[in-house]
Amino acid sequence: MNIDIKNLEEQDMKQLVKSLELVSARILDSVVKTSQLAGGATQEMQLLFDQWIECLGGALTDAVDKDGAIIPEKLAQDIGVTPTTIISLALALHRMGKIKITEVKAAPANGENTEICGCLK
């Protein structure tokens, strides 16, 4: 967007509206996906999901048993999921009492939201 010093207020408003459009699209997408998943949650699908969680959880607990820690990026690459999935799975396993999260380390990132679909950027 070109900056016109004479119309800064109008340009800020246009930028705000564009940002709100993107946020609204993301929220709508999330609501639609959630309702679709909830509508199709049969017993069989729940059982398959539980088995999937158990399988991934086994890889995560194995890493904890072996190394005393997990590195989300490395484990995600090893088992074919995203680092966000590893972090969510670790939290789920912690809540189930299968692992105990005792420390969380973080590093500065590049500011890019990895959860946003490329189509909404």
N, CA, C and O of each residue as an XYZ file, in Angstrom:
484
protein
N       0.844     -1.172      0.000
C       0.000      0.000      0.000
C       0.892      1.239      0.000
O       1.824      1.335      0.799
N       0.610      2.186     -0.893
C       1.358      3.440     -0.943
C       0.902      4.346      0.191
O      -0.283      4.401      0.517
N       1.836      5.042      0.778
C       1.505      5.942      1.888
C       1.328      7.342      1.346
O       2.217      7.904      0.707
N       0.155      7.892      1.619
C      -0.157      9.258      1.239
C      -0.294     10.049      2.533
O      -1.264      9.872      3.270
N       0.658     10.906      2.807
C       0.702     11.643      4.074
C      -0.581     12.448      4.291
O      -0.980     12.670      5.434
N      -1.217     12.876      3.236
C      -2.428     13.689      3.368
C      -3.622     12.862      3.851
O      -4.574     13.413      4.401
N      -3.574     11.535      3.645
C      -4.717     10.681      3.992
C      -4.329      9.554      4.945
O      -4.824      8.436      4.804
N      -3.462      9.824      5.902
C      -3.007      8.768      6.816
C      -4.163      8.135      7.578
O      -4.209      6.913      7.720
N      -5.079      8.928      8.059
C      -6.199      8.403      8.840
C      -7.056      7.448      7.996
O      -7.459      6.389      8.476
N      -7.327      7.817      6.766
C      -8.120      6.966      5.871
C      -7.374      5.676      5.542
O      -7.974      4.603      5.471
N      -6.061      5.789      5.344
C      -5.259      4.602      5.053
C      -5.215      3.664      6.255
O      -5.293      2.447      6.088
N      -5.091      4.213      7.465
C      -5.116      3.385      8.677
C      -6.438      2.642      8.790
O      -6.462      1.468      9.160
N      -7.534      3.315      8.475
C      -8.853      2.684      8.542
C      -8.949      1.554      7.514
O      -9.495      0.494      7.817
N      -8.429      1.766      6.310
C      -8.450      0.714      5.288
C      -7.625     -0.492      5.732
O      -8.020     -1.636      5.508
N      -6.482     -0.232      6.361
C      -5.635     -1.313      6.862
C      -6.343     -2.083      7.966
O      -6.264     -3.311      8.017
N      -7.036     -1.371      8.850
C      -7.788     -2.005      9.929
C      -8.897     -2.877      9.357
O      -9.087     -4.009      9.800
N      -9.620     -2.364      8.389
C     -10.706     -3.134      7.769
C     -10.152     -4.392      7.112
O     -10.748     -5.461      7.239
N      -9.040     -4.289      6.423
C      -8.414     -5.455      5.782
C      -8.020     -6.491      6.833
O      -8.249     -7.685      6.641
N      -7.429     -6.042      7.940
C      -7.051     -6.960      9.014
C      -8.279     -7.650      9.594
O      -8.257     -8.857      9.838
N      -9.337     -6.900      9.814
C     -10.573     -7.482     10.360
C     -11.192     -8.488      9.396
O     -11.761     -9.491      9.828
N     -11.085     -8.230      8.104
C     -11.580     -9.185      7.110
C     -10.835    -10.515      7.232
O     -11.448    -11.582      7.195
N      -9.516    -10.443      7.378
C      -8.708    -11.660      7.489
C      -9.028    -12.416      8.778
O      -9.138    -13.642      8.768
N      -9.174    -11.699      9.868
C      -9.503    -12.336     11.149
C     -10.884    -12.977     11.062
O     -11.070    -14.107     11.513
N     -11.839    -12.278     10.493
C     -13.195    -12.819     10.355
C     -13.202    -14.084      9.509
O     -13.907    -15.041      9.829
N     -12.433    -14.094      8.446
C     -12.352    -15.280      7.586
C     -11.765    -16.454      8.343
O     -12.222    -17.587      8.190
N     -10.762    -16.195      9.152
C     -10.140    -17.270      9.944
C     -11.114    -17.823     10.978
O     -11.209    -19.037     11.157
N     -11.832    -16.944     11.654
C     -12.813    -17.388     12.658
C     -13.914    -18.199     11.986
O     -14.293    -19.258     12.486
N     -14.425    -17.724     10.879
C     -15.467    -18.452     10.171
C     -14.979    -19.827      9.740
O     -15.699    -20.816      9.881
N     -13.772    -19.893      9.220
C     -13.191    -21.171      8.811
C     -13.096    -22.126     10.003
O     -13.407    -23.310      9.875
N     -12.674    -21.621     11.146
C     -12.560    -22.450     12.353
C     -13.929    -22.955     12.815
O     -14.064    -24.118     13.196
N     -14.927    -22.098     12.784
C     -16.273    -22.497     13.197
C     -16.821    -23.570     12.263
O     -17.411    -24.548     12.723
N     -16.632    -23.398     10.970
C     -17.111    -24.377      9.998
C     -16.415    -25.723     10.204
O     -17.070    -26.765     10.222
N     -15.096    -25.701     10.358
C     -14.358    -26.950     10.565
C     -14.782    -27.634     11.852
O     -14.946    -28.853     11.882
N     -14.962    -26.859     12.921
C     -15.374    -27.438     14.202
C     -16.743    -28.092     14.086
O     -16.946    -29.194     14.597
N     -17.672    -27.439     13.432
C     -19.010    -28.019     13.307
C     -18.997    -29.258     12.404
O     -19.737    -30.210     12.651
N     -18.171    -29.250     11.375
C     -18.060    -30.425     10.519
C     -17.471    -31.603     11.285
O     -17.952    -32.731     11.170
N     -16.428    -31.337     12.068
C     -15.816    -32.403     12.857
C     -16.785    -32.937     13.911
O     -16.879    -34.148     14.112
N     -17.497    -32.045     14.578
C     -18.434    -32.464     15.616
C     -19.565    -33.301     15.016
O     -20.006    -34.275     15.626
N     -20.026    -32.934     13.848
C     -21.110    -33.662     13.196
C     -20.707    -35.051     12.726
O     -21.560    -35.927     12.582
N     -19.430    -35.262     12.488
C     -18.966    -36.550     11.987
C     -18.253    -37.389     13.022
O     -17.606    -38.377     12.674
N     -18.355    -37.020     14.286
C     -17.629    -37.721     15.343
C     -18.374    -38.995     15.757
O     -19.011    -39.045     16.809
N     -18.279    -39.999     14.923
C     -18.902    -41.277     15.245
C     -18.025    -42.018     16.249
O     -16.877    -41.638     16.480
N     -18.570    -43.073     16.841
C     -17.777    -43.876     17.776
C     -16.531    -44.428     17.092
O     -15.448    -44.449     17.677
N     -16.695    -44.871     15.860
C     -15.554    -45.427     15.130
C     -14.466    -44.370     14.923
O     -13.279    -44.650     15.095
N     -14.881    -43.154     14.552
C     -13.903    -42.091     14.344
C     -13.220    -41.716     15.657
O     -12.019    -41.444     15.676
N     -13.979    -41.702     16.754
C     -13.382    -41.394     18.051
C     -12.361    -42.459     18.431
O     -11.296    -42.141     18.960
N     -12.683    -43.724     18.163
C     -11.759    -44.815     18.457
C     -10.482    -44.673     17.618
O      -9.377    -44.836     18.134
N     -10.639    -44.368     16.325
C      -9.477    -44.170     15.461
C      -8.629    -42.988     15.929
O      -7.399    -43.053     15.920
N      -9.293    -41.915     16.335
C      -8.568    -40.746     16.828
C      -7.806    -41.101     18.103
O      -6.649    -40.714     18.267
N      -8.455    -41.836     19.002
C      -7.785    -42.260     20.234
C      -6.564    -43.129     19.935
O      -5.537    -43.012     20.603
N      -6.679    -44.001     18.929
C      -5.545    -44.841     18.541
C      -4.416    -43.994     17.959
O      -3.239    -44.250     18.214
N      -4.786    -42.996     17.185
C      -3.791    -42.096     16.595
C      -3.061    -41.337     17.701
O      -1.837    -41.210     17.679
N      -3.840    -40.831     18.680
C      -3.248    -40.120     19.815
C      -2.322    -41.053     20.598
O      -1.237    -40.647     21.013
N      -2.749    -42.295     20.797
C      -1.929    -43.270     21.526
C      -0.614    -43.538     20.789
O       0.448    -43.626     21.405
N      -0.702    -43.665     19.471
C       0.494    -43.916     18.661
C       1.466    -42.739     18.739
O       2.651    -42.923     19.017
N       0.955    -41.524     18.490
C       1.806    -40.335     18.569
C       2.287    -40.113     19.998
O       3.436    -39.737     20.232
N       1.388    -40.354     20.946
C       1.756    -40.201     22.349
C       2.874    -41.145     22.735
O       3.730    -40.798     23.548
N       2.875    -42.347     22.154
C       3.949    -43.302     22.418
C       5.294    -42.773     21.952
O       6.301    -42.928     22.642
N       5.311    -42.152     20.785
C       6.560    -41.573     20.277
C       7.031    -40.442     21.188
O       8.226    -40.294     21.441
N       6.088    -39.653     21.672
C       6.451    -38.542     22.540
C       6.938    -39.050     23.901
O       7.962    -38.586     24.403
N       6.217    -39.992     24.494
C       6.652    -40.511     25.801
C       7.974    -41.271     25.674
O       8.788    -41.252     26.597
N       8.192    -41.938     24.543
C       9.486    -42.598     24.316
C      10.614    -41.570     24.320
O      11.669    -41.799     24.911
N      10.388    -40.436     23.658
C      11.402    -39.374     23.617
C      11.658    -38.827     25.018
O      12.801    -38.547     25.380
N      10.594    -38.674     25.806
C      10.750    -38.183     27.182
C      11.530    -39.207     28.007
O      12.434    -38.845     28.760
N      11.177    -40.489     27.864
C      11.878    -41.552     28.607
C      13.358    -41.603     28.229
O      14.223    -41.769     29.090
N      13.637    -41.459     26.935
C      15.008    -41.586     26.440
C      15.854    -40.350     26.752
O      16.971    -40.458     27.258
N      15.298    -39.171     26.440
C      16.086    -37.938     26.514
C      15.733    -37.044     27.702
O      16.462    -36.102     28.012
N      14.625    -37.340     28.357
C      14.188    -36.487     29.453
C      13.545    -35.194     28.980
O      13.198    -34.338     29.794
N      13.386    -35.047     27.683
C      12.814    -33.832     27.114
C      12.371    -34.110     25.680
O      12.683    -35.156     25.111
N      11.656    -33.179     25.121
C      11.304    -33.261     23.697
C      11.739    -31.970     23.014
O      11.735    -30.894     23.611
N      12.108    -32.105     21.770
C      12.376    -30.942     20.918
C      11.284    -30.988     19.849
O      11.361    -31.785     18.914
N      10.256    -30.124     19.990
C       9.087    -30.213     19.110
C       9.417    -30.274     17.619
O       8.837    -31.086     16.898
N      10.333    -29.435     17.145
C      10.646    -29.415     15.713
C      11.232    -30.752     15.252
O      10.874    -31.258     14.189
N      12.128    -31.316     16.055
C      12.777    -32.571     15.682
C      11.786    -33.733     15.727
O      11.704    -34.516     14.781
N      11.037    -33.846     16.819
C      10.077    -34.936     16.947
C       8.985    -34.833     15.880
O       8.559    -35.846     15.324
N       8.539    -33.618     15.598
C       7.522    -33.412     14.564
C       8.025    -33.907     13.212
O       7.302    -34.582     12.479
N       9.258    -33.567     12.892
C       9.839    -34.005     11.624
C       9.983    -35.528     11.595
O       9.731    -36.158     10.568
N      10.384    -36.111     12.711
C      10.576    -37.562     12.781
C       9.281    -38.336     12.563
O       9.289    -39.385     11.920
N       8.159    -37.824     13.097
C       6.909    -38.594     12.996
C       5.906    -38.016     12.001
O       4.828    -38.581     11.817
N       6.245    -36.900     11.358
C       5.422    -36.383     10.269
C       4.230    -35.532     10.668
O       3.185    -35.581     10.019
N       4.379    -34.750     11.733
C       3.343    -33.799     12.121
C       4.000    -32.437     12.316
O       5.209    -32.294     12.132
N       3.209    -31.446     12.687
C       3.771    -30.114     12.916
C       4.252    -29.972     14.360
O       3.785    -30.692     15.242
N       5.172    -29.058     14.600
C       5.589    -28.791     15.979
C       4.414    -28.396     16.881
O       4.407    -28.726     18.067
N       3.427    -27.693     16.326
C       2.246    -27.314     17.100
C       1.497    -28.550     17.582
O       0.990    -28.572     18.703
N       1.426    -29.578     16.740
C       0.772    -30.823     17.133
C       1.530    -31.476     18.281
O       0.916    -31.996     19.213
N       2.842    -31.455     18.221
C       3.659    -32.039     19.296
C       3.402    -31.310     20.609
O       3.235    -31.946     21.649
N       3.369    -29.993     20.567
C       3.128    -29.210     21.779
C       1.726    -29.497     22.326
O       1.558    -29.667     23.534
N       0.724    -29.553     21.449
C      -0.640    -29.861     21.885
C      -0.730    -31.267     22.472
O      -1.403    -31.489     23.478
N      -0.049    -32.203     21.836
C      -0.038    -33.582     22.320
C       0.643    -33.672     23.684
O       0.177    -34.398     24.562
N       1.737    -32.944     23.864
C       2.427    -32.934     25.161
C       1.495    -32.409     26.253
O       1.466    -32.952     27.357
N       0.749    -31.375     25.957
C      -0.198    -30.827     26.926
C      -1.293    -31.852     27.245
O      -1.671    -32.018     28.405
N      -1.798    -32.536     26.217
C      -2.827    -33.558     26.438
C      -2.283    -34.690     27.306
O      -2.963    -35.149     28.224
N      -1.071    -35.138     27.022
C      -0.462    -36.215     27.813
C      -0.193    -35.759     29.250
O      -0.311    -36.550     30.186
N       0.163    -34.502     29.421
C       0.366    -33.939     30.753
C      -0.959    -33.962     31.521
O      -0.995    -34.352     32.688
N      -2.033    -33.548     30.872
C      -3.356    -33.535     31.517
C      -3.818    -34.943     31.870
O      -4.520    -35.135     32.863
N      -3.426    -35.933     31.061
C      -3.800    -37.337     31.325
C      -2.912    -37.968     32.383
O      -3.190    -39.074     32.847
N      -1.844    -37.276     32.770
C      -0.928    -37.820     33.763
C       0.104    -38.783     33.191
O       0.750    -39.518     33.939
N       0.264    -38.784     31.862
C       1.225    -39.703     31.238
C       2.632    -39.125     31.200
O       3.613    -39.870     31.183
N       2.734    -37.810     31.188
C       4.025    -37.136     31.323
C       3.806    -35.968     32.270
O       2.671    -35.575     32.540
N       4.890    -35.426     32.763
C       4.806    -34.239     33.614
C       5.668    -33.155     32.978
O       6.882    -33.311     32.844
N       5.041    -32.078     32.596
C       5.779    -30.953     32.016
C       6.381    -30.179     33.176
O       5.661    -29.654     34.025
N       7.697    -30.112     33.204
C       8.387    -29.449     34.309
C       9.082    -28.165     33.891
O       9.478    -27.361     34.735
N       9.230    -27.976     32.592
C       9.929    -26.785     32.110
C       9.491    -26.508     30.677
O       9.260    -27.431     29.896
N       9.382    -25.240     30.347
C       9.077    -24.834     28.981
C      10.113    -23.800     28.581
O      10.287    -22.789     29.262
N      10.801    -24.051     27.477
C      11.787    -23.096     26.969
C      11.252    -22.497     25.676
O      10.567    -23.167     24.903
N      11.565    -21.251     25.457
C      11.125    -20.578     24.240
C      12.246    -19.679     23.735
O      13.116    -19.255     24.496
N      12.207    -19.401     22.457
C      13.186    -18.525     21.826
C      12.437    -17.508     20.974
O      11.317    -17.774     20.535
N      13.030    -16.371     20.739
C      12.384    -15.387     19.855
C      12.129    -16.005     18.473
O      12.913    -16.821     17.988
N      11.037    -15.607     17.866
C      10.686    -16.108     16.537
C      10.676    -14.958     15.541
O      10.975    -13.815     15.887
N      10.330    -15.275     14.308
C      10.377    -14.265     13.249
C       9.101    -13.434     13.134
O       9.001    -12.576     12.257
N       8.125    -13.679     14.009
C       6.893    -12.889     13.990
C       5.823    -13.442     13.065
O       4.727    -12.886     12.996
N       6.113    -14.516     12.356
C       5.138    -15.096     11.434
C       4.234    -16.069     12.189
O       4.721    -16.957     12.889
N       2.932    -15.905     12.049
C       1.973    -16.806     12.679
C       1.868    -18.060     11.823
O       1.308    -18.023     10.727
N       2.400    -19.159     12.315
C       2.425    -20.402     11.549
C       1.079    -21.097     11.521
O       0.907    -22.079     10.799
N       0.117    -20.607     12.296
C      -1.205    -21.224     12.343
C      -2.155    -20.653     11.292
O      -3.244    -21.189     11.086
N      -1.756    -19.585     10.636
C      -2.635    -18.961      9.653
C      -2.398    -19.577      8.285
O      -1.264    -19.674      7.816
N      -3.476    -19.987      7.662
C      -3.420    -20.522      6.308
C      -2.825    -19.468      5.369
O      -3.111    -18.279      5.507
N      -2.018    -19.896      4.437
C      -1.408    -18.981      3.478
C      -2.421    -18.157      2.704
O      -2.122    -17.052      2.251
N      -3.634    -18.706      2.553
C      -4.670    -17.990      1.802
C      -5.196    -16.777      2.564
O      -5.832    -15.905      1.973
N      -4.937    -16.712      3.868
C      -5.439    -15.591      4.659
C      -4.377    -14.527      4.906
O      -4.632    -13.546      5.604
N      -3.195    -14.714      4.341
C      -2.122    -13.740      4.576
C      -2.187    -12.631      3.562
O      -1.366    -11.715      3.596
